[in-house]
Amino acid sequence: MPKKPSLQKPKAKPISLVIGAYGAGNFGDDLLFLAAANIEAKAGFEPICCGYFPPKVKQKFKFLDIADAASHVKALPHGSKVVLGGGGLLWSEESAARFSALIALAKMRGLKTAVHGIGLQGPGATLSASLYLMHECADEFSVRDDASLAILRGVMGADHKAVMLGDLVAREESAFLFERARKRKSHKTPVKIGFNLSWARFSQDAGFRHHVCLSLTNAALQLKGRAELHYVPQVMHRMSMDEQCVIFGEWLRVASAGAIKTNAPPDVAEDFVLMVAKHDVILAGRLHTAICAKMSGMPFAILNQSNTDTADKYHCIADAHSRSKINFDRHNWEVTDDIVSTANSLIVELEAGKVTSSR
């Protein structure tokens, strides 16, 4: 006999509150949210985003303001989970203390807890204490970089449960995106080289900005006929440069008289993955751009800016530490030769057939 339809409502899934620096204009952070949301959904939870603004992703998620994160944690029903990770949350001792207290609050309420991809922005007693507290209160714990792991080891010695984040984005980041990105044909000439930088100093240091632009322009001219430099926008916010608001890629295109190309900014994080994959090789000045390049199976190198990004953060990508690094800093403004030689070595790797790429 056919079964009678049940009059009971389907049981609601437990909630996983995913807290991070989401929606602030960095596609890398929004990719981290999407990765965490995928992990939580597969574990049977309903992921809810707690960030600055709704993340720019295709799928729609319930959103809560990170300013009221403590109230949201207090309101979670029994059986829920709190996940902390994604973006530069621990940018000061105050913020580190705040978010470690948040994980402690969740633990006191008997909720499940996870801390993923935590990276510390600098030393300090409060940072060390906050990291220790998060470590003790989290059921799952991973750090972003070697520096954060070293701080934890300094506090606890070898008695810790932390693991390296590895590639959180790579681990679960909508695998079909990377499968699509890897399905490419042979490359064409000129080779399309995607690059980007962390632009924090460019709005404040005109001299540094000029020399970096000059190095990139000269490199583009030397590579002309064999390769093109294309700016890859990972961050969508604008900064004031030369008394006007500009998008960095467009500023570079104009300042280089067209020698440097630029990509139109994508609308959502998923399209950022595909935009990276349209290039043949990548010179990555942003962590998530390097991760996308690695997952898309293309040659890449690191554009390291010691003033804004430590080399440590790139160690979460397997083999990144052995990749060529082009170092922009106050004592190494003119790096045209480094850019050209690194680009040529990546093109040789591409042409050797170790990977395939096209647009």
Backbone torsions as a table, in degrees:
resi	resn	phi	psi	omega
1	MET	NA	141.9	178.7
2	PRO	-64.3	143.7	-180.0
3	LYS	-71.8	141.8	176.4
4	LYS	-72.0	139.6	177.9
5	PRO	-61.5	138.1	-179.9
6	SER	-76.2	138.4	178.3
7	LEU	-91.3	-5.4	-179.6
8	GLN	-77.4	142.7	176.9
9	LYS	-72.8	144.2	177.8
10	PRO	-60.6	140.7	-177.9
11	LYS	-66.7	130.7	-179.2
12	ALA	-70.1	144.0	177.7
13	LYS	-72.1	147.5	173.5
14	PRO	-65.7	152.5	-176.0
15	ILE	-91.9	140.9	169.5
16	SER	-118.8	111.4	179.7
17	LEU	-87.1	110.1	-175.4
18	VAL	-99.2	111.7	-172.1
19	ILE	-106.0	128.4	178.9
20	GLY	-170.0	177.6	-179.0
21	ALA	-82.5	61.0	-173.2
22	TYR	-94.4	155.3	173.1
23	GLY	77.2	7.3	-176.5
24	ALA	-93.8	9.7	175.0
25	GLY	105.7	1.8	179.0
26	ASN	-104.9	113.8	-178.8
27	PHE	-62.9	-29.6	177.7
28	GLY	-61.1	-43.9	178.0
29	ASP	-64.5	-39.7	-179.8
30	ASP	-69.5	-31.3	173.5
31	LEU	-65.8	-37.6	176.5
32	LEU	-62.2	-41.2	176.9
33	PHE	-61.6	-45.5	-178.6
34	LEU	-61.6	-38.1	177.0
35	ALA	-63.1	-48.5	179.9
36	ALA	-62.9	-40.3	179.5
37	ALA	-63.0	-39.9	177.8
38	ASN	-63.2	-42.8	179.2
39	ILE	-61.3	-46.5	-177.4
40	GLU	-67.9	-38.7	179.3
41	ALA	-64.0	-40.6	178.9
42	LYS	-66.9	-25.2	178.4
43	ALA	-85.7	2.9	175.5
44	GLY	96.0	9.7	-179.9
45	PHE	-99.3	159.1	169.4
46	GLU	-96.4	108.3	-177.7
47	PRO	-74.5	133.6	174.3
48	ILE	-121.9	132.6	-177.5
49	CYS	-85.8	131.2	173.4
50	CYS	-122.1	103.2	-175.1
51	GLY	-148.7	-164.0	-179.9
52	TYR	-77.3	-41.8	177.0
53	PHE	-145.8	164.7	176.6
54	PRO	-56.9	135.2	-179.4
55	PRO	-66.3	147.8	-179.9
56	LYS	-85.9	80.2	177.4
57	VAL	-131.7	159.6	-176.5
58	LYS	-68.3	-42.1	-178.6
59	GLN	-74.3	141.5	-179.0
60	LYS	-92.4	131.9	177.7
61	PHE	-126.3	150.2	172.7
62	LYS	-63.7	139.2	-174.7
63	PHE	-122.3	138.8	175.1
64	LEU	-129.4	145.5	-176.9
65	ASP	-74.8	130.8	-177.9
66	ILE	-66.9	-20.8	178.7
67	ALA	-62.9	-26.4	179.7
68	ASP	-108.8	29.3	-174.7
69	ALA	-57.5	-41.1	-178.6
70	ALA	-62.1	-42.1	178.2
71	SER	-64.5	-38.2	179.0
72	HIS	-65.1	-41.3	179.2
73	VAL	-63.7	-41.0	179.9
74	LYS	-64.3	-29.4	-176.0
75	ALA	-88.1	-6.7	-177.5
76	LEU	-67.2	137.1	178.3
77	PRO	-73.1	164.6	178.9
78	HIS	-59.2	141.0	-179.2
79	GLY	93.0	-2.6	180.0
80	SER	-80.6	176.1	-178.0
81	LYS	-138.4	145.7	176.2
82	VAL	-117.9	123.6	-179.9
83	VAL	-116.0	123.7	177.6
84	LEU	-110.5	127.6	178.5
85	GLY	159.3	149.9	177.3
86	GLY	108.7	109.8	177.8
87	GLY	89.5	173.0	-176.3
88	GLY	-82.2	72.9	179.1
89	LEU	-74.8	-40.0	-173.4
90	LEU	-94.2	63.6	-175.3
91	TRP	-90.9	-5.8	177.8
92	SER	-153.8	166.9	177.2
93	GLU	-63.3	-35.7	179.3
94	GLU	-63.9	-46.5	-179.3
95	SER	-67.7	-36.4	177.8
96	ALA	-62.4	-43.1	178.9
97	ALA	-64.2	-39.7	-178.5
98	ARG	-63.0	-47.7	-174.2
99	PHE	-78.3	-27.9	173.8
100	SER	-68.5	-37.0	176.4
101	ALA	-65.1	-32.5	179.5
102	LEU	-65.5	-43.5	177.4
103	ILE	-66.4	-38.1	177.0
104	ALA	-63.5	-39.0	177.5
105	LEU	-62.0	-45.6	179.0
106	ALA	-61.2	-41.4	179.8
107	LYS	-65.0	-41.0	178.9
108	MET	-62.9	-30.8	179.7
109	ARG	-82.8	-1.4	179.0
110	GLY	80.7	17.9	179.0
111	LEU	-85.4	157.2	173.5
112	LYS	-73.6	147.8	-175.0
113	THR	-137.3	149.8	175.7
114	ALA	-149.8	140.7	174.3
115	VAL	-125.6	119.0	-175.5
116	HIS	-126.5	134.2	171.3
117	GLY	69.4	30.2	-178.5
118	ILE	-72.2	131.1	175.3
119	GLY	-129.7	132.2	-178.6
120	LEU	-92.8	140.6	-176.1
121	GLN	-86.8	-12.2	-179.4
122	GLY	-177.5	168.6	-178.9
123	PRO	-75.2	169.7	177.3
124	GLY	151.6	147.3	-177.9
125	ALA	-62.6	-39.9	-179.1
126	THR	-67.4	-38.6	178.0
127	LEU	-62.0	-44.7	179.2
128	SER	-62.2	-44.1	179.3
129	ALA	-64.3	-39.9	179.9
130	SER	-65.9	-42.5	178.5
131	LEU	-62.0	-41.5	178.1
132	TYR	-62.4	-44.6	-179.3
133	LEU	-63.0	-43.9	178.3
134	MET	-63.0	-40.5	179.0
135	HIS	-60.0	-43.2	-176.9
136	GLU	-73.5	-28.1	-174.5
137	CYS	-96.2	-10.9	-175.8
138	ALA	-95.6	134.3	174.5
139	ASP	-72.0	-33.3	176.9
140	GLU	-124.7	137.7	-174.3
141	PHE	-147.4	128.9	174.2
142	SER	-144.2	149.6	178.3
143	VAL	-112.6	158.6	-173.7
144	ARG	-81.5	-38.3	-167.8
145	ASP	-141.3	169.6	-179.1
146	ASP	-62.0	-35.8	-177.4
147	ALA	-63.5	-43.0	179.4
148	SER	-66.4	-38.8	178.3
149	LEU	-65.1	-36.8	179.0
150	ALA	-65.8	-38.7	177.3
151	ILE	-62.9	-43.4	-180.0
152	LEU	-64.1	-40.6	177.6
153	ARG	-64.5	-35.3	178.6
154	GLY	-66.0	-30.4	179.4
155	VAL	-82.4	-41.2	-170.6
156	MET	-114.3	-4.9	-174.4
157	GLY	70.2	-142.6	-178.2
158	ALA	-84.6	-5.4	-174.8
159	ASP	-87.2	71.1	178.2
160	HIS	-143.0	159.0	-177.1
161	LYS	-106.8	5.9	-174.8
162	ALA	-67.4	145.2	172.1
163	VAL	-125.1	158.3	175.0
164	MET	-69.1	143.4	-180.0
165	LEU	-57.1	-33.5	-171.9
166	GLY	65.5	-135.7	178.4
167	ASP	-112.1	89.6	176.4
168	LEU	-60.7	-44.5	176.6
169	VAL	-61.4	-44.9	-177.6
170	ALA	-68.0	-31.0	-175.2
171	ARG	-66.0	-41.9	-173.1
172	GLU	-137.1	5.1	-169.3
173	GLU	-70.8	83.8	176.9
174	SER	36.7	74.6	-171.1
175	ALA	-49.9	-31.6	-177.9
176	PHE	-61.9	-28.7	177.9
177	LEU	-62.6	-45.4	-178.7
178	PHE	-73.2	-30.6	175.6
179	GLU	-63.8	-42.6	177.1
180	ARG	-64.8	-40.2	-178.4
181	ALA	-65.6	-31.3	-177.8
182	ARG	-80.6	-16.8	-178.6
183	LYS	-83.1	77.0	-176.7
184	ARG	-122.9	159.9	177.3
185	LYS	-92.6	-174.5	178.5
186	SER	-64.4	151.8	-178.4
187	HIS	-74.1	164.2	178.7
188	LYS	-117.5	165.4	175.1
189	THR	-105.4	135.5	1.8
190	PRO	-74.8	149.0	177.9
191	VAL	-65.0	137.7	-178.2
192	LYS	-95.6	109.7	-178.5
193	ILE	-101.2	115.7	176.1
194	GLY	-89.5	142.1	178.2
195	PHE	-148.8	159.3	168.7
196	ASN	-155.9	173.4	-178.0
197	LEU	-141.2	161.4	168.8
198	SER	-86.5	122.4	-165.3
199	TRP	-99.8	17.8	-173.3
200	ALA	-56.1	-42.5	-176.1
201	ARG	-81.4	-16.7	-171.0
202	PHE	-69.1	-23.2	178.5
203	SER	-82.6	-10.6	-174.6
204	GLN	-118.3	-21.4	-171.9
205	ASP	-124.0	90.0	-176.1
206	ALA	-64.3	-35.8	179.4
207	GLY	-64.3	-45.3	177.9
208	PHE	-62.4	-43.9	-179.6
209	ARG	-60.4	-42.3	-179.0
210	HIS	-63.2	-45.5	-176.5
211	HIS	-69.4	-37.4	177.0
212	VAL	-65.3	-44.5	178.4
213	CYS	-61.9	-39.8	179.6
214	LEU	-64.1	-43.0	178.6
215	SER	-61.2	-45.1	-179.2
216	LEU	-66.6	-40.5	179.8
217	THR	-64.2	-47.1	178.6
218	ASN	-61.3	-38.4	178.0
219	ALA	-64.3	-43.4	179.5
220	ALA	-61.1	-39.2	179.6
221	LEU	-69.1	-38.7	178.7
222	GLN	-69.0	-30.1	-178.9
223	LEU	-88.3	-4.9	-174.3
224	LYS	-55.5	133.3	-177.4
225	GLY	97.3	-31.3	178.0
226	ARG	-104.1	-34.5	-176.6
227	ALA	-153.5	159.3	175.6
228	GLU	-124.9	143.9	174.9
229	LEU	-96.4	125.5	180.0
230	HIS	-124.3	124.2	177.9
231	TYR	-72.4	134.6	-178.4
232	VAL	-112.5	105.0	-176.6
233	PRO	-76.4	112.7	174.2
234	GLN	-96.5	-29.1	-177.6
235	VAL	-111.7	133.9	-172.5
236	MET	-97.9	-11.0	-176.6
237	HIS	-72.5	161.2	179.5
238	ARG	-108.5	152.2	173.8
239	MET	-130.2	157.3	179.8
240	SER	-82.0	122.3	175.7
241	MET	-134.3	129.5	-178.9
242	ASP	54.7	42.1	174.3
243	GLU	62.3	25.5	173.8
244	GLN	-149.4	149.5	179.4
245	CYS	-81.2	129.2	-179.0
246	VAL	-138.1	157.9	167.0
247	ILE	-90.9	132.6	-168.7
248	PHE	-57.5	-44.1	-179.5
249	GLY	-60.4	-41.3	179.4
250	GLU	-67.8	-37.7	177.4
251	TRP	-61.3	-44.1	178.9
252	LEU	-63.5	-40.8	-179.7
253	ARG	-61.1	-46.0	-178.8
254	VAL	-69.4	-45.3	-176.9
255	ALA	-65.1	-28.2	-179.8
256	SER	-93.5	7.2	-178.2
257	ALA	56.8	36.7	175.5
258	GLY	87.3	-2.9	178.6
259	ALA	-65.4	-33.4	176.2
260	ILE	-100.6	129.2	178.7
261	LYS	-91.3	171.1	176.1
262	THR	-144.2	157.6	177.2
263	ASN	-102.6	145.2	173.4
264	ALA	-67.2	134.8	-179.5
265	PRO	-60.3	135.2	177.7
266	PRO	-74.4	166.8	-179.3
267	ASP	-89.5	-32.1	-175.6
268	VAL	-135.8	162.2	-175.2
269	ALA	-62.6	-36.2	179.8
270	GLU	-60.5	-38.0	178.9
271	ASP	-71.6	-25.0	175.0
272	PHE	-63.6	-41.4	177.3
273	VAL	-57.9	-46.4	-178.1
274	LEU	-69.9	-32.6	177.6
275	MET	-64.8	-43.2	176.7
276	VAL	-58.8	-42.5	-175.2
277	ALA	-68.9	-15.4	178.9
278	LYS	-74.8	-12.5	178.6
279	HIS	-89.3	166.6	-179.2
280	ASP	-92.3	-39.6	175.4
281	VAL	-140.3	162.3	-175.9
282	ILE	-130.8	134.9	166.4
283	LEU	-108.4	101.4	-167.0
284	ALA	-96.6	118.7	172.4
285	GLY	-100.3	1.7	178.2
286	ARG	-128.0	141.9	-175.2
287	LEU	-57.6	-48.7	-173.5
288	HIS	-72.6	-24.7	172.9
289	THR	-66.3	-40.7	176.7
290	ALA	-64.3	-41.0	178.6
291	ILE	-62.6	-44.5	179.6
292	CYS	-63.5	-38.6	178.2
293	ALA	-63.7	-45.2	179.9
294	LYS	-61.2	-45.9	-177.5
295	MET	-70.4	-24.9	177.5
296	SER	-84.3	-4.5	173.9
297	GLY	76.2	35.6	-179.8
298	MET	-118.3	155.8	175.8
299	PRO	-62.9	141.2	177.5
300	PHE	-149.3	158.4	174.1
301	ALA	-138.5	167.7	-174.7
302	ILE	-102.4	128.7	167.6
303	LEU	-95.2	96.0	-173.9
304	ASN	-92.7	131.2	175.5
305	GLN	-115.1	101.5	-171.4
306	SER	-62.5	-19.4	-178.7
307	ASN	-79.5	-23.0	-175.3
308	THR	-119.8	-37.3	-177.7
309	ASP	-126.9	124.9	176.4
310	THR	-78.3	153.0	178.5
311	ALA	-63.7	-20.9	-177.1
312	ASP	-57.6	-38.4	-172.7
313	LYS	-64.6	-24.6	-179.5
314	TYR	-80.6	-8.7	-179.2
315	HIS	-70.9	-12.6	177.9
316	CYS	-73.8	-7.9	175.1
317	ILE	-100.8	123.7	-179.0
318	ALA	-54.8	133.1	176.2
319	ASP	72.1	-0.2	-179.1
320	ALA	-65.4	-32.0	-178.4
321	HIS	-66.2	-22.1	179.9
322	SER	-93.8	-4.0	178.2
323	ARG	-75.0	156.8	176.0
324	SER	-62.7	141.8	175.9
325	LYS	-121.9	132.9	174.7
326	ILE	-105.3	116.5	-171.2
327	ASN	-102.4	113.6	171.3
328	PHE	-93.9	121.0	171.0
329	ASP	-155.6	-178.7	-174.6
330	ARG	-63.6	-23.5	-177.6
331	HIS	-100.2	4.3	-176.2
332	ASN	-145.1	58.3	-176.8
333	TRP	-70.6	-42.3	-174.7
334	GLU	-91.9	102.3	-175.0
335	VAL	-123.4	26.0	-179.1
336	THR	-54.8	-46.8	-177.8
337	ASP	-61.8	-39.2	179.0
338	ASP	-64.0	-42.1	-179.2
339	ILE	-64.7	-46.6	-177.3
340	VAL	-64.9	-46.9	-177.8
341	SER	-66.2	-39.5	177.9
342	THR	-66.2	-43.9	178.3
343	ALA	-60.1	-43.5	-179.7
344	ASN	-64.3	-39.0	179.5
345	SER	-67.1	-35.7	177.5
346	LEU	-69.6	-36.9	177.8
347	ILE	-65.5	-40.4	176.3
348	VAL	-60.3	-43.2	177.7
349	GLU	-61.4	-40.7	178.9
350	LEU	-64.3	-47.4	-176.6
351	GLU	-71.3	-21.0	177.8
352	ALA	-73.9	-9.6	176.3
353	GLY	85.1	14.8	177.6
354	LYS	-66.8	-31.0	174.1
355	VAL	-139.7	164.2	174.9
356	THR	-122.8	147.4	-176.8
357	SER	-154.9	149.4	173.4
358	SER	-159.6	-179.5	177.1
359	ARG	-127.8	NA	NA
